[in-house]
Amino acid sequence: MWELSGQYDVDVWYEHKRVGAWVNQYDVFCGGVVVNGVRLGQPHCRTAEECVEEVLRDYKREVERLREPPPPPPPDPAEGLLREWSEL
């Protein structure tokens, strides 16, 4: 991962989550890579070169996704009811 640090700001993230309920409750540690402030998942690779390629591919895909405008919000059901039942 640190091969990327010359061109990118690279770090790692992790968090503790508790999943399940009651007797079936487990502590899970999740983690991954942060590139230029973009939080990515954990790469699944066998060699360092594969990890670097996968991290760069994920980073580029995430940056492209962030550039796309957000989808329009779904219509508010209350507005539809008010149009249909104006006396409300």
mmCIF file as gemmi writes it, N, C-alpha and C atoms, coordinates in Angstrom:
data_model
loop_
_atom_site.group_PDB
_atom_site.id
_atom_site.type_symbol
_atom_site.label_atom_id
_atom_site.label_alt_id
_atom_site.label_comp_id
_atom_site.label_asym_id
_atom_site.label_entity_id
_atom_site.label_seq_id
_atom_site.pdbx_PDB_ins_code
_atom_site.Cartn_x
_atom_site.Cartn_y
_atom_site.Cartn_z
_atom_site.occupancy
_atom_site.B_iso_or_equiv
_atom_site.pdbx_formal_charge
_atom_site.auth_seq_id
_atom_site.auth_asym_id
_atom_site.pdbx_PDB_model_num
ATOM 1 N N . MET Axp A 1 ? 0.806 -1.186 0 1 0 ? 1 A 1
ATOM 2 C CA . MET Axp A 1 ? 0 0 0 1 0 ? 1 A 1
ATOM 3 C C . MET Axp A 1 ? 0.853 1.254 0 1 0 ? 1 A 1
ATOM 4 N N . TRP Axp A 2 ? 1.946 1.206 0.684 1 0 ? 2 A 1
ATOM 5 C CA . TRP Axp A 2 ? 2.722 2.419 0.864 1 0 ? 2 A 1
ATOM 6 C C . TRP Axp A 2 ? 3.434 2.834 -0.413 1 0 ? 2 A 1
ATOM 7 N N . GLU Axp A 3 ? 3.402 1.994 -1.466 1 0 ? 3 A 1
ATOM 8 C CA . GLU Axp A 3 ? 3.938 2.395 -2.766 1 0 ? 3 A 1
ATOM 9 C C . GLU Axp A 3 ? 3.143 3.578 -3.323 1 0 ? 3 A 1
ATOM 10 N N . LEU Axp A 4 ? 1.904 3.697 -2.896 1 0 ? 4 A 1
ATOM 11 C CA . LEU Axp A 4 ? 1.03 4.775 -3.374 1 0 ? 4 A 1
ATOM 12 C C . LEU Axp A 4 ? 1.32 6.104 -2.69 1 0 ? 4 A 1
ATOM 13 N N . SER Axp A 5 ? 2.02 6.07 -1.562 1 0 ? 5 A 1
ATOM 14 C CA . SER Axp A 5 ? 2.135 7.271 -0.74 1 0 ? 5 A 1
ATOM 15 C C . SER Axp A 5 ? 2.932 8.386 -1.407 1 0 ? 5 A 1
ATOM 16 N N . GLY Axp A 6 ? 3.707 8.099 -2.444 1 0 ? 6 A 1
ATOM 17 C CA . GLY Axp A 6 ? 4.424 9.156 -3.141 1 0 ? 6 A 1
ATOM 18 C C . GLY Axp A 6 ? 3.504 10.05 -3.95 1 0 ? 6 A 1
ATOM 19 N N . GLN Axp A 7 ? 2.416 9.482 -4.49 1 0 ? 7 A 1
ATOM 20 C CA . GLN Axp A 7 ? 1.501 10.243 -5.338 1 0 ? 7 A 1
ATOM 21 C C . GLN Axp A 7 ? 0.178 10.552 -4.656 1 0 ? 7 A 1
ATOM 22 N N . TYR Axp A 8 ? -0.194 9.754 -3.664 1 0 ? 8 A 1
ATOM 23 C CA . TYR Axp A 8 ? -1.498 9.876 -3.027 1 0 ? 8 A 1
ATOM 24 C C . TYR Axp A 8 ? -1.333 9.962 -1.515 1 0 ? 8 A 1
ATOM 25 N N . ASP Axp A 9 ? -2.306 10.551 -0.871 1 0 ? 9 A 1
ATOM 26 C CA . ASP Axp A 9 ? -2.36 10.554 0.58 1 0 ? 9 A 1
ATOM 27 C C . ASP Axp A 9 ? -3.061 9.26 0.991 1 0 ? 9 A 1
ATOM 28 N N . VAL Axp A 10 ? -2.282 8.309 1.506 1 0 ? 10 A 1
ATOM 29 C CA . VAL Axp A 10 ? -2.796 6.971 1.788 1 0 ? 10 A 1
ATOM 30 C C . VAL Axp A 10 ? -2.79 6.717 3.284 1 0 ? 10 A 1
ATOM 31 N N . ASP Axp A 11 ? -3.88 6.144 3.778 1 0 ? 11 A 1
ATOM 32 C CA . ASP Axp A 11 ? -3.996 5.795 5.186 1 0 ? 11 A 1
ATOM 33 C C . ASP Axp A 11 ? -4.896 4.566 5.289 1 0 ? 11 A 1
ATOM 34 N N . VAL Axp A 12 ? -5.125 4.106 6.484 1 0 ? 12 A 1
ATOM 35 C CA . VAL Axp A 12 ? -6.035 2.985 6.705 1 0 ? 12 A 1
ATOM 36 C C . VAL Axp A 12 ? -7.115 3.425 7.673 1 0 ? 12 A 1
ATOM 37 N N . TRP Axp A 13 ? -8.253 2.762 7.623 1 0 ? 13 A 1
ATOM 38 C CA . TRP Axp A 13 ? -9.34 3.019 8.547 1 0 ? 13 A 1
ATOM 39 C C . TRP Axp A 13 ? -9.794 1.692 9.131 1 0 ? 13 A 1
ATOM 40 N N . TYR Axp A 14 ? -10.358 1.765 10.308 1 0 ? 14 A 1
ATOM 41 C CA . TYR Axp A 14 ? -10.996 0.59 10.895 1 0 ? 14 A 1
ATOM 42 C C . TYR Axp A 14 ? -12.059 1.064 11.867 1 0 ? 14 A 1
ATOM 43 N N . GLU Axp A 15 ? -13.021 0.216 12.088 1 0 ? 15 A 1
ATOM 44 C CA . GLU Axp A 15 ? -14.047 0.537 13.061 1 0 ? 15 A 1
ATOM 45 C C . GLU Axp A 15 ? -14.563 -0.737 13.692 1 0 ? 15 A 1
ATOM 46 N N . HIS Axp A 16 ? -15.06 -0.587 14.876 1 0 ? 16 A 1
ATOM 47 C CA . HIS Axp A 16 ? -15.608 -1.702 15.632 1 0 ? 16 A 1
ATOM 48 C C . HIS Axp A 16 ? -17.121 -1.653 15.501 1 0 ? 16 A 1
ATOM 49 N N . LYS Axp A 17 ? -17.721 -2.76 15.142 1 0 ? 17 A 1
ATOM 50 C CA . LYS Axp A 17 ? -19.175 -2.835 15.045 1 0 ? 17 A 1
ATOM 51 C C . LYS Axp A 17 ? -19.65 -4.035 15.858 1 0 ? 17 A 1
ATOM 52 N N . ARG Axp A 18 ? -20.793 -3.885 16.446 1 0 ? 18 A 1
ATOM 53 C CA . ARG Axp A 18 ? -21.425 -4.995 17.154 1 0 ? 18 A 1
ATOM 54 C C . ARG Axp A 18 ? -22.623 -5.42 16.313 1 0 ? 18 A 1
ATOM 55 N N . VAL Axp A 19 ? -22.634 -6.674 15.894 1 0 ? 19 A 1
ATOM 56 C CA . VAL Axp A 19 ? -23.719 -7.171 15.042 1 0 ? 19 A 1
ATOM 57 C C . VAL Axp A 19 ? -24.445 -8.295 15.763 1 0 ? 19 A 1
ATOM 58 N N . GLY Axp A 20 ? -25.678 -8.496 15.377 1 0 ? 20 A 1
ATOM 59 C CA . GLY Axp A 20 ? -26.479 -9.546 15.982 1 0 ? 20 A 1
ATOM 60 C C . GLY Axp A 20 ? -27.227 -9.028 17.195 1 0 ? 20 A 1
ATOM 61 N N . ALA Axp A 21 ? -27.855 -9.959 17.888 1 0 ? 21 A 1
ATOM 62 C CA . ALA Axp A 21 ? -28.633 -9.591 19.07 1 0 ? 21 A 1
ATOM 63 C C . ALA Axp A 21 ? -28.536 -10.707 20.105 1 0 ? 21 A 1
ATOM 64 N N . TRP Axp A 22 ? -28.6 -10.305 21.321 1 0 ? 22 A 1
ATOM 65 C CA . TRP Axp A 22 ? -28.6 -11.207 22.464 1 0 ? 22 A 1
ATOM 66 C C . TRP Axp A 22 ? -27.451 -12.198 22.421 1 0 ? 22 A 1
ATOM 67 N N . VAL Axp A 23 ? -27.791 -13.468 22.366 1 0 ? 23 A 1
ATOM 68 C CA . VAL Axp A 23 ? -26.771 -14.52 22.425 1 0 ? 23 A 1
ATOM 69 C C . VAL Axp A 23 ? -25.944 -14.552 21.142 1 0 ? 23 A 1
ATOM 70 N N . ASN Axp A 24 ? -26.53 -14.178 20.036 1 0 ? 24 A 1
ATOM 71 C CA . ASN Axp A 24 ? -25.842 -14.206 18.74 1 0 ? 24 A 1
ATOM 72 C C . ASN Axp A 24 ? -25.176 -12.877 18.418 1 0 ? 24 A 1
ATOM 73 N N . GLN Axp A 25 ? -24.672 -12.188 19.421 1 0 ? 25 A 1
ATOM 74 C CA . GLN Axp A 25 ? -24.042 -10.89 19.199 1 0 ? 25 A 1
ATOM 75 C C . GLN Axp A 25 ? -22.527 -11.076 19.079 1 0 ? 25 A 1
ATOM 76 N N . TYR Axp A 26 ? -21.949 -10.439 18.039 1 0 ? 26 A 1
ATOM 77 C CA . TYR Axp A 26 ? -20.518 -10.579 17.775 1 0 ? 26 A 1
ATOM 78 C C . TYR Axp A 26 ? -19.889 -9.204 17.59 1 0 ? 26 A 1
ATOM 79 N N . ASP Axp A 27 ? -18.643 -9.11 17.977 1 0 ? 27 A 1
ATOM 80 C CA . ASP Axp A 27 ? -17.864 -7.911 17.713 1 0 ? 27 A 1
ATOM 81 C C . ASP Axp A 27 ? -17.114 -8.119 16.412 1 0 ? 27 A 1
ATOM 82 N N . VAL Axp A 28 ? -17.236 -7.153 15.512 1 0 ? 28 A 1
ATOM 83 C CA . VAL Axp A 28 ? -16.606 -7.25 14.201 1 0 ? 28 A 1
ATOM 84 C C . VAL Axp A 28 ? -15.729 -6.02 14.003 1 0 ? 28 A 1
ATOM 85 N N . PHE Axp A 29 ? -14.531 -6.225 13.506 1 0 ? 29 A 1
ATOM 86 C CA . PHE Axp A 29 ? -13.655 -5.125 13.156 1 0 ? 29 A 1
ATOM 87 C C . PHE Axp A 29 ? -13.596 -5.027 11.646 1 0 ? 29 A 1
ATOM 88 N N . CYS Axp A 30 ? -13.991 -3.879 11.12 1 0 ? 30 A 1
ATOM 89 C CA . CYS Axp A 30 ? -13.974 -3.623 9.688 1 0 ? 30 A 1
ATOM 90 C C . CYS Axp A 30 ? -12.837 -2.66 9.401 1 0 ? 30 A 1
ATOM 91 N N . GLY Axp A 31 ? -12.288 -2.755 8.211 1 0 ? 31 A 1
ATOM 92 C CA . GLY Axp A 31 ? -11.214 -1.841 7.87 1 0 ? 31 A 1
ATOM 93 C C . GLY Axp A 31 ? -11.004 -1.759 6.38 1 0 ? 31 A 1
ATOM 94 N N . GLY Axp A 32 ? -10.157 -0.847 5.994 1 0 ? 32 A 1
ATOM 95 C CA . GLY Axp A 32 ? -9.849 -0.662 4.589 1 0 ? 32 A 1
ATOM 96 C C . GLY Axp A 32 ? -8.814 0.417 4.406 1 0 ? 32 A 1
ATOM 97 N N . VAL Axp A 33 ? -8.794 0.958 3.222 1 0 ? 33 A 1
ATOM 98 C CA . VAL Axp A 33 ? -7.793 1.939 2.829 1 0 ? 33 A 1
ATOM 99 C C . VAL Axp A 33 ? -8.48 3.28 2.602 1 0 ? 33 A 1
ATOM 100 N N . VAL Axp A 34 ? -7.783 4.366 2.933 1 0 ? 34 A 1
ATOM 101 C CA . VAL Axp A 34 ? -8.249 5.721 2.635 1 0 ? 34 A 1
ATOM 102 C C . VAL Axp A 34 ? -7.24 6.334 1.673 1 0 ? 34 A 1
ATOM 103 N N . VAL Axp A 35 ? -7.709 6.762 0.497 1 0 ? 35 A 1
ATOM 104 C CA . VAL Axp A 35 ? -6.847 7.396 -0.495 1 0 ? 35 A 1
ATOM 105 C C . VAL Axp A 35 ? -7.388 8.799 -0.74 1 0 ? 35 A 1
ATOM 106 N N . ASN Axp A 36 ? -6.566 9.808 -0.464 1 0 ? 36 A 1
ATOM 107 C CA . ASN Axp A 36 ? -6.96 11.212 -0.634 1 0 ? 36 A 1
ATOM 108 C C . ASN Axp A 36 ? -8.303 11.517 0.03 1 0 ? 36 A 1
ATOM 109 N N . GLY Axp A 37 ? -8.535 10.935 1.194 1 0 ? 37 A 1
ATOM 110 C CA . GLY Axp A 37 ? -9.767 11.182 1.934 1 0 ? 37 A 1
ATOM 111 C C . GLY Axp A 37 ? -10.944 10.351 1.495 1 0 ? 37 A 1
ATOM 112 N N . VAL Axp A 38 ? -10.796 9.517 0.464 1 0 ? 38 A 1
ATOM 113 C CA . VAL Axp A 38 ? -11.879 8.663 -0.021 1 0 ? 38 A 1
ATOM 114 C C . VAL Axp A 38 ? -11.726 7.302 0.652 1 0 ? 38 A 1
ATOM 115 N N . ARG Axp A 39 ? -12.749 6.919 1.392 1 0 ? 39 A 1
ATOM 116 C CA . ARG Axp A 39 ? -12.715 5.676 2.161 1 0 ? 39 A 1
ATOM 117 C C . ARG Axp A 39 ? -13.08 4.494 1.263 1 0 ? 39 A 1
ATOM 118 N N . LEU Axp A 40 ? -12.172 3.537 1.157 1 0 ? 40 A 1
ATOM 119 C CA . LEU Axp A 40 ? -12.372 2.353 0.325 1 0 ? 40 A 1
ATOM 120 C C . LEU Axp A 40 ? -12.458 1.125 1.213 1 0 ? 40 A 1
ATOM 121 N N . GLY Axp A 41 ? -12.973 0.049 0.66 1 0 ? 41 A 1
ATOM 122 C CA . GLY Axp A 41 ? -13.035 -1.204 1.393 1 0 ? 41 A 1
ATOM 123 C C . GLY Axp A 41 ? -11.684 -1.882 1.445 1 0 ? 41 A 1
ATOM 124 N N . GLN Axp A 42 ? -11.652 -3.009 2.09 1 0 ? 42 A 1
ATOM 125 C CA . GLN Axp A 42 ? -10.409 -3.759 2.213 1 0 ? 42 A 1
ATOM 126 C C . GLN Axp A 42 ? -10.127 -4.489 0.909 1 0 ? 42 A 1
ATOM 127 N N . PRO Axp A 43 ? -8.933 -4.316 0.337 1 0 ? 43 A 1
ATOM 128 C CA . PRO Axp A 43 ? -8.627 -5.023 -0.91 1 0 ? 43 A 1
ATOM 129 C C . PRO Axp A 43 ? -8.428 -6.517 -0.648 1 0 ? 43 A 1
ATOM 130 N N . HIS Axp A 44 ? -8.818 -7.312 -1.607 1 0 ? 44 A 1
ATOM 131 C CA . HIS Axp A 44 ? -8.634 -8.761 -1.526 1 0 ? 44 A 1
ATOM 132 C C . HIS Axp A 44 ? -7.677 -9.156 -2.642 1 0 ? 44 A 1
ATOM 133 N N . CYS Axp A 45 ? -6.429 -9.383 -2.289 1 0 ? 45 A 1
ATOM 134 C CA . CYS Axp A 45 ? -5.414 -9.643 -3.298 1 0 ? 45 A 1
ATOM 135 C C . CYS Axp A 45 ? -4.333 -10.542 -2.706 1 0 ? 45 A 1
ATOM 136 N N . ARG Axp A 46 ? -3.493 -11.06 -3.587 1 0 ? 46 A 1
ATOM 137 C CA . ARG Axp A 46 ? -2.435 -11.979 -3.152 1 0 ? 46 A 1
ATOM 138 C C . ARG Axp A 46 ? -1.066 -11.334 -3.094 1 0 ? 46 A 1
ATOM 139 N N . THR Axp A 47 ? -0.842 -10.333 -3.911 1 0 ? 47 A 1
ATOM 140 C CA . THR Axp A 47 ? 0.474 -9.686 -3.935 1 0 ? 47 A 1
ATOM 141 C C . THR Axp A 47 ? 0.309 -8.19 -3.721 1 0 ? 47 A 1
ATOM 142 N N . ALA Axp A 48 ? 1.395 -7.533 -3.378 1 0 ? 48 A 1
ATOM 143 C CA . ALA Axp A 48 ? 1.353 -6.082 -3.177 1 0 ? 48 A 1
ATOM 144 C C . ALA Axp A 48 ? 0.972 -5.364 -4.461 1 0 ? 48 A 1
ATOM 145 N N . GLU Axp A 49 ? 1.48 -5.857 -5.596 1 0 ? 49 A 1
ATOM 146 C CA . GLU Axp A 49 ? 1.159 -5.219 -6.881 1 0 ? 49 A 1
ATOM 147 C C . GLU Axp A 49 ? -0.338 -5.294 -7.162 1 0 ? 49 A 1
ATOM 148 N N . GLU Axp A 50 ? -0.95 -6.465 -6.885 1 0 ? 50 A 1
ATOM 149 C CA . GLU Axp A 50 ? -2.39 -6.613 -7.09 1 0 ? 50 A 1
ATOM 150 C C . GLU Axp A 50 ? -3.161 -5.653 -6.181 1 0 ? 50 A 1
ATOM 151 N N . CYS Axp A 51 ? -2.689 -5.502 -4.939 1 0 ? 51 A 1
ATOM 152 C CA . CYS Axp A 51 ? -3.366 -4.598 -4.007 1 0 ? 51 A 1
ATOM 153 C C . CYS Axp A 51 ? -3.296 -3.162 -4.496 1 0 ? 51 A 1
ATOM 154 N N . VAL Axp A 52 ? -2.146 -2.739 -4.968 1 0 ? 52 A 1
ATOM 155 C CA . VAL Axp A 52 ? -1.998 -1.373 -5.469 1 0 ? 52 A 1
ATOM 156 C C . VAL Axp A 52 ? -2.933 -1.16 -6.65 1 0 ? 52 A 1
ATOM 157 N N . GLU Axp A 53 ? -2.977 -2.112 -7.582 1 0 ? 53 A 1
ATOM 158 C CA . GLU Axp A 53 ? -3.863 -1.987 -8.747 1 0 ? 53 A 1
ATOM 159 C C . GLU Axp A 53 ? -5.324 -1.935 -8.309 1 0 ? 53 A 1
ATOM 160 N N . GLU Axp A 54 ? -5.7 -2.794 -7.367 1 0 ? 54 A 1
ATOM 161 C CA . GLU Axp A 54 ? -7.088 -2.827 -6.919 1 0 ? 54 A 1
ATOM 162 C C . GLU Axp A 54 ? -7.466 -1.542 -6.185 1 0 ? 54 A 1
ATOM 163 N N . VAL Axp A 55 ? -6.572 -1.034 -5.34 1 0 ? 55 A 1
ATOM 164 C CA . VAL Axp A 55 ? -6.851 0.206 -4.619 1 0 ? 55 A 1
ATOM 165 C C . VAL Axp A 55 ? -7 1.36 -5.598 1 0 ? 55 A 1
ATOM 166 N N . LEU Axp A 56 ? -6.108 1.453 -6.589 1 0 ? 56 A 1
ATOM 167 C CA . LEU Axp A 56 ? -6.223 2.523 -7.578 1 0 ? 56 A 1
ATOM 168 C C . LEU Axp A 56 ? -7.505 2.407 -8.388 1 0 ? 56 A 1
ATOM 169 N N . ARG Axp A 57 ? -7.884 1.195 -8.768 1 0 ? 57 A 1
ATOM 170 C CA . ARG Axp A 57 ? -9.117 0.973 -9.524 1 0 ? 57 A 1
ATOM 171 C C . ARG Axp A 57 ? -10.336 1.373 -8.681 1 0 ? 57 A 1
ATOM 172 N N . ASP Axp A 58 ? -10.355 0.954 -7.413 1 0 ? 58 A 1
ATOM 173 C CA . ASP Axp A 58 ? -11.462 1.316 -6.532 1 0 ? 58 A 1
ATOM 174 C C . ASP Axp A 58 ? -11.523 2.821 -6.298 1 0 ? 58 A 1
ATOM 175 N N . TYR Axp A 59 ? -10.356 3.444 -6.127 1 0 ? 59 A 1
ATOM 176 C CA . TYR Axp A 59 ? -10.299 4.886 -5.899 1 0 ? 59 A 1
ATOM 177 C C . TYR Axp A 59 ? -10.85 5.644 -7.107 1 0 ? 59 A 1
ATOM 178 N N . LYS Axp A 60 ? -10.416 5.266 -8.299 1 0 ? 60 A 1
ATOM 179 C CA . LYS Axp A 60 ? -10.899 5.949 -9.506 1 0 ? 60 A 1
ATOM 180 C C . LYS Axp A 60 ? -12.402 5.76 -9.678 1 0 ? 60 A 1
ATOM 181 N N . ARG Axp A 61 ? -12.915 4.561 -9.399 1 0 ? 61 A 1
ATOM 182 C CA . ARG Axp A 61 ? -14.346 4.297 -9.512 1 0 ? 61 A 1
ATOM 183 C C . ARG Axp A 61 ? -15.129 5.126 -8.494 1 0 ? 61 A 1
ATOM 184 N N . GLU Axp A 62 ? -14.611 5.238 -7.273 1 0 ? 62 A 1
ATOM 185 C CA . GLU Axp A 62 ? -15.294 6.002 -6.238 1 0 ? 62 A 1
ATOM 186 C C . GLU Axp A 62 ? -15.278 7.497 -6.554 1 0 ? 62 A 1
ATOM 187 N N . VAL Axp A 63 ? -14.167 8.011 -7.082 1 0 ? 63 A 1
ATOM 188 C CA . VAL Axp A 63 ? -14.094 9.421 -7.456 1 0 ? 63 A 1
ATOM 189 C C . VAL Axp A 63 ? -15.077 9.719 -8.577 1 0 ? 63 A 1
ATOM 190 N N . GLU Axp A 64 ? -15.188 8.832 -9.55 1 0 ? 64 A 1
ATOM 191 C CA . GLU Axp A 64 ? -16.164 9.021 -10.634 1 0 ? 64 A 1
ATOM 192 C C . GLU Axp A 64 ? -17.584 9.021 -10.09 1 0 ? 64 A 1
ATOM 193 N N . ARG Axp A 65 ? -17.851 8.124 -9.147 1 0 ? 65 A 1
ATOM 194 C CA . ARG Axp A 65 ? -19.184 8.053 -8.55 1 0 ? 65 A 1
ATOM 195 C C . ARG Axp A 65 ? -19.506 9.343 -7.797 1 0 ? 65 A 1
ATOM 196 N N . LEU Axp A 66 ? -18.503 9.911 -7.121 1 0 ? 66 A 1
ATOM 197 C CA . LEU Axp A 66 ? -18.724 11.147 -6.382 1 0 ? 66 A 1
ATOM 198 C C . LEU Axp A 66 ? -18.941 12.341 -7.309 1 0 ? 66 A 1
ATOM 199 N N . ARG Axp A 67 ? -18.42 12.285 -8.525 1 0 ? 67 A 1
ATOM 200 C CA . ARG Axp A 67 ? -18.599 13.386 -9.488 1 0 ? 67 A 1
ATOM 201 C C . ARG Axp A 67 ? -19.993 13.398 -10.091 1 0 ? 67 A 1
ATOM 202 N N . GLU Axp A 68 ? -20.645 12.251 -10.126 1 0 ? 68 A 1
ATOM 203 C CA . GLU Axp A 68 ? -21.986 12.178 -10.703 1 0 ? 68 A 1
ATOM 204 C C . GLU Axp A 68 ? -22.956 12.937 -9.798 1 0 ? 68 A 1
ATOM 205 N N . PRO Axp A 69 ? -23.919 13.639 -10.405 1 0 ? 69 A 1
ATOM 206 C CA . PRO Axp A 69 ? -24.9 14.331 -9.565 1 0 ? 69 A 1
ATOM 207 C C . PRO Axp A 69 ? -25.747 13.305 -8.809 1 0 ? 69 A 1
ATOM 208 N N . PRO Axp A 70 ? -26.143 13.65 -7.605 1 0 ? 70 A 1
ATOM 209 C CA . PRO Axp A 70 ? -26.953 12.695 -6.837 1 0 ? 70 A 1
ATOM 210 C C . PRO Axp A 70 ? -28.305 12.493 -7.515 1 0 ? 70 A 1
ATOM 211 N N . PRO Axp A 71 ? -28.877 11.326 -7.358 1 0 ? 71 A 1
ATOM 212 C CA . PRO Axp A 71 ? -30.198 11.094 -7.961 1 0 ? 71 A 1
ATOM 213 C C . PRO Axp A 71 ? -31.232 11.996 -7.304 1 0 ? 71 A 1
ATOM 214 N N . PRO Axp A 72 ? -32.276 12.352 -8.044 1 0 ? 72 A 1
ATOM 215 C CA . PRO Axp A 72 ? -33.295 13.224 -7.462 1 0 ? 72 A 1
ATOM 216 C C . PRO Axp A 72 ? -33.972 12.505 -6.294 1 0 ? 72 A 1
ATOM 217 N N . PRO Axp A 73 ? -34.353 13.256 -5.286 1 0 ? 73 A 1
ATOM 218 C CA . PRO Axp A 73 ? -35.002 12.618 -4.135 1 0 ? 73 A 1
ATOM 219 C C . PRO Axp A 73 ? -36.363 12.064 -4.546 1 0 ? 73 A 1
ATOM 220 N N . PRO Axp A 74 ? -36.797 11.002 -3.888 1 0 ? 74 A 1
ATOM 221 C CA . PRO Axp A 74 ? -38.124 10.458 -4.216 1 0 ? 74 A 1
ATOM 222 C C . PRO Axp A 74 ? -39.196 11.474 -3.843 1 0 ? 74 A 1
ATOM 223 N N . PRO Axp A 75 ? -40.325 11.411 -4.526 1 0 ? 75 A 1
ATOM 224 C CA . PRO Axp A 75 ? -41.388 12.374 -4.215 1 0 ? 75 A 1
ATOM 225 C C . PRO Axp A 75 ? -41.86 12.192 -2.773 1 0 ? 75 A 1
ATOM 226 N N . ASP Axp A 76 ? -42.197 13.302 -2.164 1 0 ? 76 A 1
ATOM 227 C CA . ASP Axp A 76 ? -42.667 13.281 -0.785 1 0 ? 76 A 1
ATOM 228 C C . ASP Axp A 76 ? -44.11 12.786 -0.764 1 0 ? 76 A 1
ATOM 229 N N . PRO Axp A 77 ? -44.402 11.693 -0.063 1 0 ? 77 A 1
ATOM 230 C CA . PRO Axp A 77 ? -45.778 11.188 -0.041 1 0 ? 77 A 1
ATOM 231 C C . PRO Axp A 77 ? -46.765 12.183 0.56 1 0 ? 77 A 1
ATOM 232 N N . ALA Axp A 78 ? -46.297 13.035 1.469 1 0 ? 78 A 1
ATOM 233 C CA . ALA Axp A 78 ? -47.204 14.022 2.071 1 0 ? 78 A 1
ATOM 234 C C . ALA Axp A 78 ? -47.678 15.021 1.026 1 0 ? 78 A 1
ATOM 235 N N . GLU Axp A 79 ? -46.793 15.421 0.12 1 0 ? 79 A 1
ATOM 236 C CA . GLU Axp A 79 ? -47.192 16.362 -0.927 1 0 ? 79 A 1
ATOM 237 C C . GLU Axp A 79 ? -48.259 15.747 -1.831 1 0 ? 79 A 1
ATOM 238 N N . GLY Axp A 80 ? -48.097 14.485 -2.156 1 0 ? 80 A 1
ATOM 239 C CA . GLY Axp A 80 ? -49.103 13.804 -2.979 1 0 ? 80 A 1
ATOM 240 C C . GLY Axp A 80 ? -50.45 13.756 -2.28 1 0 ? 80 A 1
ATOM 241 N N . LEU Axp A 81 ? -50.443 13.481 -0.989 1 0 ? 81 A 1
ATOM 242 C CA . LEU Axp A 81 ? -51.697 13.458 -0.233 1 0 ? 81 A 1
ATOM 243 C C . LEU Axp A 81 ? -52.337 14.833 -0.176 1 0 ? 81 A 1
ATOM 244 N N . LEU Axp A 82 ? -51.506 15.869 -0.01 1 0 ? 82 A 1
ATOM 245 C CA . LEU Axp A 82 ? -52.055 17.222 0.048 1 0 ? 82 A 1
ATOM 246 C C . LEU Axp A 82 ? -52.661 17.648 -1.286 1 0 ? 82 A 1
ATOM 247 N N . ARG Axp A 83 ? -52.05 17.214 -2.381 1 0 ? 83 A 1
ATOM 248 C CA . ARG Axp A 83 ? -52.631 17.537 -3.691 1 0 ? 83 A 1
ATOM 249 C C . ARG Axp A 83 ? -53.948 16.806 -3.872 1 0 ? 83 A 1
ATOM 250 N N . GLU Axp A 84 ? -53.999 15.558 -3.426 1 0 ? 84 A 1
ATOM 251 C CA . GLU Axp A 84 ? -55.204 14.748 -3.61 1 0 ? 84 A 1
ATOM 252 C C . GLU Axp A 84 ? -56.295 15.171 -2.623 1 0 ? 84 A 1
ATOM 253 N N . TRP Axp A 85 ? -55.921 15.472 -1.417 1 0 ? 85 A 1
ATOM 254 C CA . TRP Axp A 85 ? -56.874 15.843 -0.375 1 0 ? 85 A 1
ATOM 255 C C . TRP Axp A 85 ? -56.527 17.257 0.11 1 0 ? 85 A 1
ATOM 256 N N . SER Axp A 86 ? -56.946 18.247 -0.624 1 0 ? 86 A 1
ATOM 257 C CA . SER Axp A 86 ? -56.563 19.63 -0.315 1 0 ? 86 A 1
ATOM 258 C C . SER Axp A 86 ? -57.101 20.099 1.029 1 0 ? 86 A 1
ATOM 259 N N . GLU Axp A 87 ? -58.157 19.474 1.523 1 0 ? 87 A 1
ATOM 260 C CA . GLU Axp A 87 ? -58.707 19.911 2.805 1 0 ? 87 A 1
ATOM 261 C C . GLU Axp A 87 ? -57.812 19.501 3.98 1 0 ? 87 A 1
ATOM 262 N N . LEU Axp A 88 ? -56.82 18.666 3.738 1 0 ? 88 A 1
ATOM 263 C CA . LEU Axp A 88 ? -55.904 18.303 4.831 1 0 ? 88 A 1
ATOM 264 C C . LEU Axp A 88 ? -55.013 19.469 5.09 1 0 ? 88 A 1
